[in-house]
């Protein structure tokens, strides 16, 4: 065969119709497992590849998802983007990125509009959202849009970790161990994520607080400020693991032992958390599940031509390690 194999060649090779081959390629559920396996084997054997340009002309779809991401090396945004790219690839979609360095509604609105003009089938917004008051988000898009995070009162479709409840449960864990004065190191409070984690802490605890910018150094400085304030605390809930690591150094410099003098809980469960000394108790975010669920909602809207709806909040998982113990 001198030419590239076609869908008809695949169909002839395994004795099915070309419509059946098309259904297998496009992930239709109306194909038996045996037939699907036979078609996939023929595709691999013949080296068949879809003509994406022809498919786009025939279906009006480009098999491309636009993603509004955050221009950052922070763990949460980068882990979320990786999980989403893996999920999109498994569904046969490519990802086009539009990264923003500003999380205001104006910047997010512009990024959505840019992707809407880029011939994508749908858009996912995984960039963090600003908690600051200002203009409303302008959702002027010809394709469906699903968010990782939305403001209170917005009606957009969203899939996220339940930030408030995860922080509340992490703080409640410390309270259940007898800690009464539980301090908090917050993230930047112009981020919705940071405010929701702070609100979760405040729903349980009454203690001193300081804030950082998600970095190790800012956690170190925030913890030094907590110690210098003179306000009592026997435990700290830090809004992410990096700031918790900074707090570890500040506590040691103050000759405070973890967990004998101060128990410490972070948020994220980054790879290093279990290897610090002591190993850090934290909240694990299941980014793989978020990526699969947010993409599934978008693909369903693309398939039906409908507007995505509804909110799905996935629980965070408490991971208990050596950095916490009962209050003495």
Secondary structure, DSSP 8 states (H G I E B T S, - for coil): --S---HHHHHHHHTS-HHHHHHHHTT-SSS-HHHHHHHHHHHHHHT----HHHHHHHHS--SEEEEEEES---HHHHHHHHHHHHHHHHTT-EEEEEEES--SHHHHHHHHHHHHTTT-SEEEE-S--B-S--S------SSEEEES---TT--S-EEEE-HHHHHHHHHHHHHHTT--SEEEEE--TTBHHHHHHHHHHHTT----EEE--SSHHHHHHHHHHHHHH----SEEEESSHHHHHHHHHHHHHTT--TTTT-EEE-SB--TTGGGSSS--BEEE--HHHHHHHHHHHHHHHHHHT-----EEEE--EEE--TT-----
